[in-house]
C-alpha cells in the first residue's frame, strides 16, 4: 500500500480489505461502511471523549488538510455557534490564550465532534449501530451526550461555552475575595497505595463536600478525579495541595509523583458551585437550535446509553441527566469506576477514543488490559486523534467484529 501521511478514505478501506481478503463485505464504498456489521453479532463497543488539558495549537490542521470540504463546513458552524473565531484561537494560539478555560473547553469539545462527524460522513460510520455506550471525561461528557443523541451539537457547545465562562468566573471570584492560587495536581502512585492514599487525603483534609460551605476557598482541597487504579487528581488551592502532598509523603511512607495540570481553575471542587447555579436553568430550558425552539434542550432517552461522571452509571431519566450534568463540574469524576462498570458488568471489549490527545486511551488501557491495536479479551483500545489513525481503528474493528464472548449471553 502506498505510504501516505494522511490516508485517503478509499485507500483506508482498500487496506482493510487487503488485510482481510476473505471478508468480501469490506469491499464497499465509504458510504456503505455502516452496513458492514450488525449490532447483535459483534463485541460490545464504547466511544469516549477527552477532557480539558489535551488542547494543542493547530489541532484542526490535519483534519482541514485531509477533509477540507467537510472540516471547513464544521469549523464555520463552530465559529457561528460560539460567536467568534474560535478556530483562529485553535489554529494560531498562542498557547497561553488557547489554554484559558473559556477557550480550551469549547475548543476540545468542538474538535472532538468534528472528528466524529468526519468519521460518520466520510466513512459512513453509523455511531448508533456500531457503538453500545458513550462516555466522556469531565468536559468530554458534553461530546458524549451529542454522540449519544441526548443534546444537539449546537446546544451542547453553547452549554460548554457558558460552563467554561462560569467556571472561570468562579475561580476569579475566589482569587479576588480570598487570594491564593488555584488549580489541579495529578497524583500518580502504585496501585497498592491508591486506597491508603485516598484515606490519608480524607484524613488530612478533615471534611467532605457535604460540610465544606463553612470553609473559605483558600482552605479547600478535594479529590477532583479518580482516573485509574494508580492516579487521582486534587483540586483547590495550590499551596494547600503542596502541603497535603508533603503530609502524605511523610506519614504514608510513600512518595507519589505530583504533576501540575494545564488548568487555570480548580475544577470539580466546591469553588465551582456558582457554575452549577448557572447551568441548571439552561438545562431545564428549551433548545436553541433553529426549528427546535419549542423542544426541550435535553432529549431522553438517547440513541445510546451514556455514562455519567458523577454516578459512573448510565443516566436513568431526563431529570437525572439534567441534575447530574449540572452538578458534574462540582463533583468528583468517577472515571475509573465508569471504566470498571463497562468492562466488568457490561462486558465492553472495544474502546474508541475520539478527540485530541491520547490521555483517555492510556487511562482506559490501564484498566482493561489493552494497548493500542493489541487484541486482548476479544477487543482493543484505539484513539482517533489524527486522520492517519483512522486506518488502524477501522481495521481493528473489522478484525474483532466476530469475536463475541459467550459470557455476553447472546
Secondary structure as UniProt FT lines:
FT   HELIX           9..19
FT   TURN            20..22
FT   HELIX           24..26
FT   HELIX           30..36
FT   HELIX           39..41
FT   STRAND          44..49
FT   TURN            52..53
FT   TURN            57..60
FT   HELIX           61..66
FT   HELIX           68..82
FT   HELIX           86..92
FT   HELIX           95..98
FT   HELIX           101..123
FT   HELIX           127..130
FT   STRAND          133..136
FT   TURN            138..139
FT   HELIX           140..147
FT   TURN            148..149
FT   HELIX           153..178
FT   STRAND          182..188
FT   HELIX           191..193
FT   HELIX           194..205
FT   HELIX           209..211
FT   TURN            213..214
FT   HELIX           217..219
FT   STRAND          221..228
FT   TURN            229..230
FT   STRAND          231..237
FT   HELIX           238..251
FT   STRAND          257..260
FT   TURN            267..268
FT   HELIX           270..272
FT   HELIX           273..283
FT   TURN            290..291
FT   TURN            293..294
FT   STRAND          305..307
FT   TURN            309..311
FT   HELIX           318..327
FT   TURN            328..330
FT   HELIX           335..340
FT   HELIX           341..345
FT   STRAND          348..354
FT   HELIX           359..368
FT   TURN            372..373
FT   TURN            377..378
FT   STRAND          380..384
FT   HELIX           387..389
FT   HELIX           390..399
FT   TURN            400..402
FT   HELIX           406..408
//
